[in-house]
Amino acid sequence: KEIEGLPATSLGLAAQTAVSKGHENATAENGPWMITLDAPCLFAVMQHARNRALREEVYRANITRASSGDLDNTPIINQILKLRMEKARLLNYNSYAEV
């Protein structure tokens, strides 16, 4: 029931991923399946999965990646925003959006 609605091609990809991670007997029909945040898997889950909890889990994982731990991009994003605002001011605009 957790993966209900996913197309066979998506299940095949998820089973292939499981095989690559050590689940030698994974199949598209019987699993186990590994859902990833790679675009083909992510979009398939968001579009086709009937399981609302699965869609929410994948969505939240996707929007929060690179925002904590070793992969935290927050300081880089803050620097980019600061530089964009500086550029806007140098060009006599009120915001970067106006540039």
C-alpha positions as CSV (number, residue, x, y, z in Angstrom):
1,K,0.0,0.0,0.0
2,E,2.9,2.4,0.7
3,I,3.9,2.5,-3.0
4,E,0.5,2.2,-4.5
5,G,0.0,4.2,-7.6
6,L,3.7,4.3,-8.7
7,P,4.2,3.3,-12.3
8,A,6.0,0.0,-13.1
9,T,9.0,2.0,-14.5
10,S,9.4,3.9,-11.2
11,L,9.1,0.6,-9.2
12,G,11.8,-0.9,-11.5
13,L,14.1,2.1,-10.9
14,A,13.5,1.9,-7.1
15,A,14.2,-1.8,-7.2
16,Q,17.4,-1.2,-9.2
17,T,18.5,1.3,-6.6
18,A,17.8,-1.2,-3.8
19,V,19.9,-3.8,-5.6
20,S,22.8,-1.3,-5.9
21,K,22.5,-0.8,-2.1
22,G,22.8,-4.5,-1.3
23,H,19.3,-5.8,-1.6
24,E,20.2,-8.5,-4.1
25,N,16.7,-9.9,-4.5
26,A,14.8,-6.6,-5.1
27,T,12.4,-6.7,-8.0
28,A,9.9,-4.2,-9.4
29,E,7.0,-6.4,-8.5
30,N,8.0,-7.5,-5.0
31,G,10.5,-4.9,-3.7
32,P,12.2,-3.9,-1.6
33,W,12.2,-0.5,-3.2
34,M,14.5,2.5,-2.4
35,I,12.9,5.9,-2.9
36,T,15.5,8.6,-3.6
37,L,15.5,12.3,-4.1
38,D,16.8,11.9,-7.7
39,A,14.5,13.7,-10.1
40,P,12.9,10.6,-11.8
41,C,12.1,9.0,-8.5
42,L,11.1,12.2,-6.8
43,F,8.7,13.3,-9.5
44,A,7.1,9.9,-9.9
45,V,6.3,9.8,-6.1
46,M,5.0,13.3,-6.1
47,Q,2.8,12.7,-9.1
48,H,1.6,9.2,-8.7
49,A,1.9,7.9,-5.1
50,R,-1.5,7.6,-3.5
51,N,0.1,7.4,-0.1
52,R,-0.1,10.9,1.3
53,A,2.4,10.2,4.1
54,L,5.0,9.0,1.5
55,R,4.5,12.1,-0.6
56,E,4.9,14.3,2.4
57,E,8.0,12.5,3.6
58,V,9.7,12.7,0.2
59,Y,8.6,16.4,-0.2
60,R,10.0,17.4,3.2
61,A,13.2,15.5,2.6
62,N,13.6,17.3,-0.8
63,I,13.0,20.8,0.5
64,T,15.3,20.4,3.5
65,R,18.3,18.8,1.9
66,A,21.4,20.9,2.0
67,S,20.0,22.8,5.0
68,S,21.7,21.0,7.8
69,G,24.8,19.0,8.7
70,D,27.8,18.8,6.5
71,L,25.8,19.8,3.4
72,D,24.3,23.0,4.9
73,N,24.2,25.7,2.3
74,T,22.7,28.3,4.5
75,P,25.8,30.5,4.8
76,I,26.4,30.4,1.1
77,I,22.7,31.3,0.4
78,N,23.0,34.2,2.9
79,Q,26.2,35.4,1.1
80,I,24.5,35.3,-2.3
81,L,21.5,37.3,-1.0
82,K,23.8,39.9,0.5
83,L,25.8,40.3,-2.7
84,R,22.6,40.6,-4.7
85,M,21.4,43.3,-2.5
86,E,24.7,45.1,-2.7
87,K,24.5,44.9,-6.6
88,A,21.0,46.3,-6.5
89,R,22.1,49.2,-4.4
90,L,25.1,49.9,-6.6
91,L,22.8,50.1,-9.6
92,N,20.3,52.4,-7.7
93,Y,17.6,49.8,-7.4
94,N,15.6,49.1,-4.2
95,S,15.9,45.4,-4.4
96,Y,17.5,42.6,-6.6
97,A,14.1,41.9,-8.0
98,E,14.1,45.3,-9.6
99,V,17.5,44.6,-11.3
